């Protein structure tokens, strides 16, 4: 996952990229470029901020990138206080490593 910039507007929509999200629905084989057929994870992708689950707008293949890259679109919750927040993705019982921070103002 990539680190995110500091945010000043709680209504900001962000895109988070990751990999290793398990089995997918229809889509191109890993290693090929994703075009019009966006692969969808068969298992739900959960967005965790400080360990609490928040809704996503989209979780699936990233158009124009290599198949196997996961794109997660989400809106920063207005309830987050200013400061750093640990952000992770979870599929089934697997979580991304901690240490990626979402910085809010």
Phi, psi and omega in degrees: 000152180261145175292152184250152180287163175294144184240143177249340184247117184293348180267012182289135174263132182240160174241128179245135180247142177208189177208168178078048184257016172088201183293148181237163171283200178310144178168171180288158177296153177308141177094349177260161182282133178281127179246255185271334180267101183274121179292144178243136175297140177286330178258149181297141175259123182253138176260123180246128174238119185053036176083354181259137181282135176234152182290152174249156175272329182201141171217113181178197181297154182256108180304134179087352178251177181289138176300135186115343175274130178263133174248129177236118176261134179208158176259133179295125181296136180293344183277352181288127175287164178298143177128185181279145179224130177291131181235132181220160171247146179226133173232120186055237181261008182260130177243149172291158180298147174284169180112353173267126185247143170256118183260120178248155179249000000 
